[in-house]
Amino acid sequence: MEGNTGRGSGRRGRPGYDLGTLLDVAVRVFNERGYEGTSMEDLAQRLGITKSAIYYHVSSKDELLRLSVNRALDALFAVTEEKASTTGSALDRLEHVLRRSVSVLVAELPFVTLLLRIRGNTRIERQALARRREFDRIVSDLVKQAESEGGIRPDVDPALTSRLLFGMVNSINEWYRPSRSLQSTEIADAIITIAFDGLRNGPAREPS
């Protein structure tokens, strides 16, 4: 798995503008203006430094994008390698992956937002989309296992179930703001309750 370190990792340029700060600003501008609509000059102006100071850390705008989306992807894949994601019943593992994915989205909100907005227009974007599909496959396999173990109902396609579950998770980036008092654990609890227990009180309604 490709890590989130770059050519300039460990270097420092102008005080206060290390690679981490540069990525934070770049992602914010990419999300505001769109990746294709952002130039290195735009980034330099936002940072208040020269383009050469940016090139001290990275070789190109593409490298900024790669490091940024990989930060989100690496965090998501790390979730799938946690002990609670690999041991126990499939349903428990699926619940853990969902909960921790919410935590990642909230903690890395700008980076996940950028990841969710890419469309495959560049080589870096296509690589990121391929990794997203691999993550989706891991979750879909967990759903299949949970179905086979009797943990969840078997009459919904696992791939569709996976998409719907992560549709709820991914929608968080559209409305969540870190300044709000709502915690990631509360959001995860609500998603788990809706996904696995439903909203209806009383007996389930027969399908029409």
N, C-alpha and C positions, 0 to 999 in steps of 0.2 A: 504494500500500500504506500502510495506516495506521501511523504511527510509534508509538514508545513514550514520547512526551513527553506531558505533561499540563498542565492549567491552571496548576499550581503549579511546573512545571519551572523549575529555576534558583533558586527561592526557598529560603530556609532559615528554619526556625522555631527552636525550642529547640535549643541546641547538641547535636549528635549525632543529631538526628532530621531529616535531610533526606529528600527524596522516596525516594531509594534505600533508606535504612534502613527507612522506613515500608513500602515494598513488600516488603522481605525479611520483615518481621514479619507483615504482612498475609497473605502467601502461606503462611507457616508455620501461622498460625492457621486459614486457610481449609482447608488440608490436614488439620489435626487435627479441626476441628469441622464441616467442610463449609461451603460458602459461605452457604447459606441459614440455617445454624445459627449464624452468626457475626454479631454486632451491632457497631456502631461503639463501643459501650460496652466490649465484649469487647476490641476492638483498643486502645482507650485504656488499659484496665487492664493489658494485656500490655506496652504501651510505657511505662506509668507517666506518661502525660500526659493532658491534657484532650481531649475530643472537638473543641473549638474549635481546638486545635493541629493536629489531623488535618485539619480543614477548611481550614486555612491552605494546605495542599498540594493537596487534592482536593475536589471538590464533593460526592462521595457514595461509598457502598460500591461502587456499580456502576462508578464511574471507577477505583477500586482494582482491580477485577476486570479491566476492559478493559486497563489498563496492564500488569497482570501476565500475562495470557494473550498479549497482543501482544508482550511481551518474548520469550516462547518462540517464537511464530510468526515474528516478524521475524528471529530468529536462524536458523530453519529455512529461510525463504525466501532469506536471504542466502547460504546454502549453494548453492542452485540457481543463483545468479548468479556464483559463483566461476569462474575460467577453466577449471579442471579439470572443472567440471560442464557446460561449454558447448562444449568442444573435444575432439577425439579420438573414438574409437569409442564407441558407445552403451554397451557393456559397461564400458569404463573410466569413463565418466561416471557410470553407475549405481553402480559400486563406490565412486567418490569421494563421491557423495551419501550412500551408506550409512555410509561411514566418518565423514564429517563430521557426520552426524546423530547418531551415537553420541557424538561429542565435544560436540555441543550439549546432548544429554540429560544427560551427566555434568556439564558446566559449569553448566547451568541446571536442575539436577535438581528443586528445589521448584517452579519455574515450569512446567516440562514436565509434572510430576506433576499440577499443578492443571489444566493444559490437557487432559490425558488423562481427567480425572475429570468434566468438565462434561458435561451431558446436554441442553442446549438449553432449559432452563426459563425463561431470560430472553432479552431482545433481545441483550444483550452475548454471552451464550453461543451464541446462534444465529449471530451474526456470526462468532464464533471457529470454530464448527463448519464454516461455509461456507469459511473460509480453510483449515481442515484438509483439506477435500475438494479444494480447489484444489491443495494440496500433493500430496495422494494422486494427483491426475490427472497432475501433472507426472512423478511417479515411474512411474506406469502407462504413460505415453507413452514413457518411457525403456526400460521393459521391452519394449514393442512394437517399438521401434527395434532393440534388442539381438536380439530374435527374428528380425526381418527381415534383419539383417546376419549371422545365423548364429552370434551370440555365445552364445546360450543356447537350450535346447531349445524347440521350438515347440508341444509338445503339452500345455502347461499355460496356462490362460487368463491373460493378462497382468495383469488386475485382481486375480485370485486370487494370482498370484505376488507382486505388490506388497504385498497385505495380509499375506501370510505373512512376507515379508522384514521389513516394519515391525512385524509382530507380535513378532518376535524383538527388534527394537530397542526397542520400547515396553515390553516386559516388563522391561527393565533397571530401570525405576523401582520395581519391586516388590521387588527384592532388593539392588540396589547401595547401598552406604553409603560416603560419601566417606572415612571413616576407614580403610577397607580399603586394602591396598597395591596392589590391582589397578588398572591404569591403563586409560584409555579406549582407548588404542591396542591393548592386549591383547584387550579385549572386541571391538573392531572386527575385529581379525584373526580371532578365533574365529568371529564371525558370517559373515565373508566366506568362510572356509574351509568352514564347514558349508553355506552357501548355494550356493556355486559348485563346491566340490570334493566335498562329502559327507563322511560319517564312515566309510564302509565301506572296508576294505582289500581289495585284490584286485578281480577282475572284478565288474561290477555285476550284481545279481540280476535275473533276468527278472521283470517284473511278473506277479502272479497273476491 
